[in-house]
Amino acid sequence: MALGAQLGVTGVNPHQDVTSALARRTGTSPADWFLVFKARYGMQVVFEAIEAARGAGDVVTQAFTCSTAVDPILAAGLRPVYADVARDSVAIDGGRLTVPDTARAVMLQHTFGIVDTGNAERLRASAHAAGALLVEDAAHCAGRMATGTEGVPLADVSIHSFGVEKMLPTRFGGAVWVSPDLADPALRARVAGDLAGLPPIGTRLDLAARTYRNQVRVLNRVPGALGRGTRRALAAARVFEPAIAPVELRGGLPYRPMAPSDWVSAQAAVALGRLDEIEAARAAVVATYLRELAGLVEVPGAVAGATPLVRFPFFAADGATAERLVAELGGQGVYAGRWYRPALFPGVTEPGRYGYDPADPALQVTRDLVERVVNLPTRVTEPEATRISALVRAALHA
Ligand SMILES: Cc1ncc(COP(=O)(O)O)c(C=O)c1O
């Protein structure tokens, strides 16, 4: 049997291959899935539809996130308001959340791919009691959703990413699931209709997507400031599509929402066919880190065992130690990440636009976790994870 067929890829209609694969994995219907060029544009369509149907209002979200997860709220004319996160899941703490009656939506972010069902249920109850939608940000765990009894998704809308540094080896694409049971059928029809009507990316972005991998390979060989300058120049010439555009640090998005090209979806379809294998490998690496670093670092409590995380997060004793670990591991060729230090990562140039006050007394846990977070790669082998853990141990004892 051809590899494509084994992976459930027909190749005839790549968009359908993707929606079918997502539906199969999540026990949902392919008709409730819609594809987008990047997850952020899926969020924008959803928020714009909510704004159009219900008027301006708030989206309750978290600052322990990427700027691109908040830009769509602003682009849609809604106001982000920040709630504190739970230490266990690094999602908004459902136990401490009060949803204002001006809220149009509450975000349930599966940070690093941590899915805490109990917390998700609390967020759903609070959102619905205030007449707001529960929007799941599953950007870090494409194809996984928080589910309640009988496996029914808890969210009203669920956002998935096939973008750079996420679960799949793809670099572009995303998908949105819209609950067929949304309490407001007119809003449901509007969101689904707007998503279904998106124009696909044009030839320029399709070419940028096709060449991205090689461009990055070459750019990574150009050292320091020269490399960064070349990257910026190519992005300005619209030849290179950056993971985060300058406008995405100023509360905007560079394009109107778009659907993926056939090529982008075909890549996602093939990659989704391997998602079980990818998740199993990442989960085994997470289990290795948990074992090797037990008792040495603080790991979010909801990471109980082999969990398919996009990065393995832990919190160092303090900010200085976190920075030292990132630097020392980097020096040994290990990419230890800072997601999400600073908050609204990688740090926004116009914080006022985002309505984020880093000194907000209500965001103490967020501030503490932002300060101390370090994350390790999970797209490595188990022996490599053991070696990286030894480097962490050595750096901690240095
Ligand atoms: C938590 C989170 N949500 C949403 C996004 C947006 O995903 P995409 O890059 O597909 O637009 C990202 C990544 O940029 C993210 O980290």
The ligand as an SDF file (V2000), in Angstrom:
LIG
                    3D

 16 16  0  0  0  0  0  0  0  0999 V2000
   -0.4140   29.5570   22.7190 C   0  0  0  0  0  0  0  0  0  0  0  0
   -0.4390   29.9270   21.2750 C   0  0  0  0  0  0  0  0  0  0  0  0
   -1.6210   30.2200   20.6890 N   0  0  0  0  0  0  0  0  0  0  0  0
   -1.7090   30.5420   19.3930 C   0  0  0  0  0  0  0  0  0  0  0  0
   -0.6000   30.5980   18.5850 C   0  0  0  0  0  0  0  0  0  0  0  0
   -0.7510   30.9880   17.1420 C   0  0  0  0  0  0  0  0  0  0  0  0
   -0.5280   29.8720   16.2980 O   0  0  0  0  0  0  0  0  0  0  0  0
   -0.1560   30.1230   14.7690 P   0  0  0  0  0  0  0  0  0  0  0  0
    1.3360   30.3050   14.7360 O   0  0  0  0  0  0  0  0  0  0  0  0
   -0.5860   28.8940   14.0190 O   0  0  0  0  0  0  0  0  0  0  0  0
   -0.8730   31.3360   14.3390 O   0  0  0  0  0  0  0  0  0  0  0  0
    0.6630   30.3040   19.1450 C   0  0  0  0  0  0  0  0  0  0  0  0
    1.9030   30.3470   18.3600 C   0  0  0  0  0  0  0  0  0  0  0  0
    2.3100   31.2670   17.7650 O   0  0  0  0  0  0  0  0  0  0  0  0
    0.7390   29.9630   20.5180 C   0  0  0  0  0  0  0  0  0  0  0  0
    1.9230   29.6720   21.0840 O   0  0  0  0  0  0  0  0  0  0  0  0
  1  2  1  0
  2  3  1  0
  2 15  2  0
  3  4  2  0
  4  5  1  0
  5  6  1  0
  5 12  2  0
  6  7  1  0
  7  8  1  0
  8  9  2  0
  8 10  1  0
  8 11  1  0
 12 13  1  0
 12 15  1  0
 13 14  2  0
 15 16  1  0
M  END
$$$$
